[in-house]
Amino acid sequence: QVQLVESGGGLVQAGGSLRLSCAVSGSIVSDNAMGWYRQAPGKQRESVAAISRFGATNYAGPVKGRFTICRDNAKNTVYLQMNSLKPEDTAVYYCNTVPSVPAFWGQGTQVTVSL
């Protein structure tokens, strides 16, 4: 059974940085495009960043230039480096394949950015 476990969230001041990790059981990281998603209170879950099987990356407009997604296939782990954080980045962050698979959603990791 595939499980995705996100970690690395926390409380940070605006302008700060966090690095999220997504540890995946099974070998789906190397076989799939992977992505980070987020859901802010009262809003729908949205895609933040994606990385193809071959390393090509894509970012949502609001995070472009501030966030970096990368993968370590040997460790079955996907990372999201978040710099210059803003209060509007506050959300629960999840990883999943791209496109997402409903059964793969984990608990997510909370990121809170204060002024």
C-alpha positions as protocol buffer text, in pm:
chain_id: "A"
residue {
  index: 1
  type: GLN
  ca { x: 0 y: 0 z: 0 }
}
residue {
  index: 2
  type: VAL
  ca { x: 138 y: 336 z: -100 }
}
residue {
  index: 3
  type: GLN
  ca { x: 173 y: 596 z: 173 }
}
residue {
  index: 4
  type: LEU
  ca { x: 294 y: 953 z: 146 }
}
residue {
  index: 5
  type: VAL
  ca { x: 408 y: 1128 z: 464 }
}
residue {
  index: 6
  type: GLU
  ca { x: 471 y: 1501 z: 460 }
}
residue {
  index: 7
  type: SER
  ca { x: 690 y: 1677 z: 716 }
}
residue {
  index: 8
  type: GLY
  ca { x: 885 y: 1995 z: 772 }
}
residue {
  index: 9
  type: GLY
  ca { x: 606 y: 2243 z: 825 }
}
residue {
  index: 10
  type: GLY
  ca { x: 591 y: 2490 z: 1108 }
}
residue {
  index: 11
  type: LEU
  ca { x: 548 y: 2850 z: 1212 }
}
residue {
  index: 12
  type: VAL
  ca { x: 777 y: 3100 z: 1044 }
}
residue {
  index: 13
  type: GLN
  ca { x: 789 y: 3477 z: 1010 }
}
residue {
  index: 14
  type: ALA
  ca { x: 730 y: 3643 z: 677 }
}
residue {
  index: 15
  type: GLY
  ca { x: 1047 y: 3635 z: 471 }
}
residue {
  index: 16
  type: GLY
  ca { x: 1162 y: 3312 z: 628 }
}
residue {
  index: 17
  type: SER
  ca { x: 1221 y: 2969 z: 477 }
}
residue {
  index: 18
  type: LEU
  ca { x: 1107 y: 2613 z: 525 }
}
residue {
  index: 19
  type: ARG
  ca { x: 1191 y: 2285 z: 357 }
}
residue {
  index: 20
  type: LEU
  ca { x: 916 y: 2031 z: 325 }
}
residue {
  index: 21
  type: SER
  ca { x: 977 y: 1661 z: 272 }
}
residue {
  index: 22
  type: CYS
  ca { x: 748 y: 1391 z: 137 }
}
residue {
  index: 23
  type: ALA
  ca { x: 856 y: 1038 z: 215 }
}
residue {
  index: 24
  type: VAL
  ca { x: 688 y: 782 z: -5 }
}
residue {
  index: 25
  type: SER
  ca { x: 656 y: 413 z: 57 }
}
residue {
  index: 26
  type: GLY
  ca { x: 686 y: 220 z: -263 }
}
residue {
  index: 27
  type: SER
  ca { x: 862 y: 320 z: -581 }
}
residue {
  index: 28
  type: ILE
  ca { x: 609 y: 562 z: -723 }
}
residue {
  index: 29
  type: VAL
  ca { x: 846 y: 862 z: -702 }
}
residue {
  index: 30
  type: SER
  ca { x: 1068 y: 742 z: -986 }
}
residue {
  index: 31
  type: ASP
  ca { x: 776 y: 624 z: -1199 }
}
residue {
  index: 32
  type: ASN
  ca { x: 553 y: 931 z: -1177 }
}
residue {
  index: 33
  type: ALA
  ca { x: 541 y: 1304 z: -1198 }
}
residue {
  index: 34
  type: MET
  ca { x: 513 y: 1432 z: -842 }
}
residue {
  index: 35
  type: GLY
  ca { x: 366 y: 1749 z: -704 }
}
residue {
  index: 36
  type: TRP
  ca { x: 309 y: 1961 z: -400 }
}
residue {
  index: 37
  type: TYR
  ca { x: -36 y: 2095 z: -328 }
}
residue {
  index: 38
  type: ARG
  ca { x: -178 y: 2320 z: -59 }
}
residue {
  index: 39
  type: GLN
  ca { x: -510 y: 2400 z: 97 }
}
residue {
  index: 40
  type: ALA
  ca { x: -569 y: 2720 z: 286 }
}
residue {
  index: 41
  type: PRO
  ca { x: -862 y: 2759 z: 527 }
}
residue {
  index: 42
  type: GLY
  ca { x: -1186 y: 2802 z: 338 }
}
residue {
  index: 43
  type: LYS
  ca { x: -1024 y: 2743 z: 1 }
}
residue {
  index: 44
  type: GLN
  ca { x: -993 y: 2455 z: -240 }
}
residue {
  index: 45
  type: ARG
  ca { x: -676 y: 2254 z: -264 }
}
residue {
  index: 46
  type: GLU
  ca { x: -446 y: 2390 z: -532 }
}
residue {
  index: 47
  type: SER
  ca { x: -133 y: 2279 z: -711 }
}
residue {
  index: 48
  type: VAL
  ca { x: 184 y: 2456 z: -603 }
}
residue {
  index: 49
  type: ALA
  ca { x: 468 y: 2283 z: -783 }
}
residue {
  index: 50
  type: ALA
  ca { x: 529 y: 1978 z: -997 }
}
residue {
  index: 51
  type: ILE
  ca { x: 828 y: 1781 z: -1119 }
}
residue {
  index: 52
  type: SER
  ca { x: 821 y: 1537 z: -1408 }
}
residue {
  index: 53
  type: ARG
  ca { x: 986 y: 1197 z: -1416 }
}
residue {
  index: 54
  type: PHE
  ca { x: 1270 y: 1362 z: -1606 }
}
residue {
  index: 55
  type: GLY
  ca { x: 1317 y: 1656 z: -1371 }
}
residue {
  index: 56
  type: ALA
  ca { x: 1126 y: 1928 z: -1552 }
}
residue {
  index: 57
  type: THR
  ca { x: 955 y: 2159 z: -1305 }
}
residue {
  index: 58
  type: ASN
  ca { x: 649 y: 2378 z: -1309 }
}
residue {
  index: 59
  type: TYR
  ca { x: 522 y: 2627 z: -1052 }
}
residue {
  index: 60
  type: ALA
  ca { x: 204 y: 2813 z: -974 }
}
residue {
  index: 61
  type: GLY
  ca { x: 230 y: 3185 z: -1040 }
}
residue {
  index: 62
  type: PRO
  ca { x: 219 y: 3301 z: -677 }
}
residue {
  index: 63
  type: VAL
  ca { x: 519 y: 3085 z: -577 }
}
residue {
  index: 64
  type: LYS
  ca { x: 732 y: 3109 z: -888 }
}
residue {
  index: 65
  type: GLY
  ca { x: 1080 y: 3229 z: -803 }
}
residue {
  index: 66
  type: ARG
  ca { x: 1035 y: 3153 z: -433 }
}
residue {
  index: 67
  type: PHE
  ca { x: 967 y: 2778 z: -418 }
}
residue {
  index: 68
  type: THR
  ca { x: 1178 y: 2494 z: -557 }
}
residue {
  index: 69
  type: ILE
  ca { x: 1068 y: 2134 z: -598 }
}
residue {
  index: 70
  type: CYS
  ca { x: 1314 y: 1849 z: -629 }
}
residue {
  index: 71
  type: ARG
  ca { x: 1316 y: 1474 z: -596 }
}
residue {
  index: 72
  type: ASP
  ca { x: 1548 y: 1200 z: -473 }
}
residue {
  index: 73
  type: ASN
  ca { x: 1441 y: 881 z: -644 }
}
residue {
  index: 74
  type: ALA
  ca { x: 1685 y: 671 z: -444 }
}
residue {
  index: 75
  type: LYS
  ca { x: 1524 y: 789 z: -121 }
}
residue {
  index: 76
  type: ASN
  ca { x: 1169 y: 790 z: -260 }
}
residue {
  index: 77
  type: THR
  ca { x: 1139 y: 1147 z: -135 }
}
residue {
  index: 78
  type: VAL
  ca { x: 1017 y: 1472 z: -282 }
}
residue {
  index: 79
  type: TYR
  ca { x: 1114 y: 1809 z: -137 }
}
residue {
  index: 80
  type: LEU
  ca { x: 980 y: 2161 z: -150 }
}
residue {
  index: 81
  type: GLN
  ca { x: 1217 y: 2443 z: -59 }
}
residue {
  index: 82
  type: MET
  ca { x: 1016 y: 2752 z: 28 }
}
residue {
  index: 83
  type: ASN
  ca { x: 1189 y: 3088 z: 53 }
}
residue {
  index: 84
  type: SER
  ca { x: 1064 y: 3442 z: 105 }
}
residue {
  index: 85
  type: LEU
  ca { x: 749 y: 3308 z: 265 }
}
residue {
  index: 86
  type: LYS
  ca { x: 443 y: 3528 z: 281 }
}
residue {
  index: 87
  type: PRO
  ca { x: 135 y: 3514 z: 507 }
}
residue {
  index: 88
  type: GLU
  ca { x: -70 y: 3406 z: 205 }
}
residue {
  index: 89
  type: ASP
  ca { x: 142 y: 3089 z: 187 }
}
residue {
  index: 90
  type: THR
  ca { x: -24 y: 2973 z: 508 }
}
residue {
  index: 91
  type: ALA
  ca { x: -189 y: 2638 z: 435 }
}
residue {
  index: 92
  type: VAL
  ca { x: -169 y: 2264 z: 481 }
}
residue {
  index: 93
  type: TYR
  ca { x: 77 y: 2129 z: 225 }
}
residue {
  index: 94
  type: TYR
  ca { x: 41 y: 1787 z: 66 }
}
residue {
  index: 95
  type: CYS
  ca { x: 230 y: 1584 z: -187 }
}
residue {
  index: 96
  type: ASN
  ca { x: 82 y: 1348 z: -442 }
}
residue {
  index: 97
  type: THR
  ca { x: 139 y: 1229 z: -793 }
}
residue {
  index: 98
  type: VAL
  ca { x: 52 y: 1446 z: -1091 }
}
residue {
  index: 99
  type: PRO
  ca { x: -230 y: 1403 z: -1167 }
}
residue {
  index: 100
  type: SER
  ca { x: -323 y: 1333 z: -808 }
}
residue {
  index: 101
  type: VAL
  ca { x: -460 y: 1000 z: -690 }
}
residue {
  index: 102
  type: PRO
  ca { x: -732 y: 1031 z: -424 }
}
residue {
  index: 103
  type: ALA
  ca { x: -604 y: 731 z: -229 }
}
residue {
  index: 104
  type: PHE
  ca { x: -258 y: 889 z: -197 }
}
residue {
  index: 105
  type: TRP
  ca { x: -356 y: 1197 z: 3 }
}
residue {
  index: 106
  type: GLY
  ca { x: -178 y: 1201 z: 336 }
}
residue {
  index: 107
  type: GLN
  ca { x: -225 y: 1415 z: 645 }
}
residue {
  index: 108
  type: GLY
  ca { x: -23 y: 1701 z: 508 }
}
residue {
  index: 109
  type: THR
  ca { x: 200 y: 1938 z: 699 }
}
residue {
  index: 110
  type: GLN
  ca { x: 87 y: 2274 z: 832 }
}
residue {
  index: 111
  type: VAL
  ca { x: 275 y: 2585 z: 725 }
}
residue {
  index: 112
  type: THR
  ca { x: 191 y: 2907 z: 905 }
}
residue {
  index: 113
  type: VAL
  ca { x: 354 y: 3235 z: 808 }
}
residue {
  index: 114
  type: SER
  ca { x: 316 y: 3525 z: 1047 }
}
residue {
  index: 115
  type: LEU
  ca { x: 369 y: 3893 z: 980 }
}
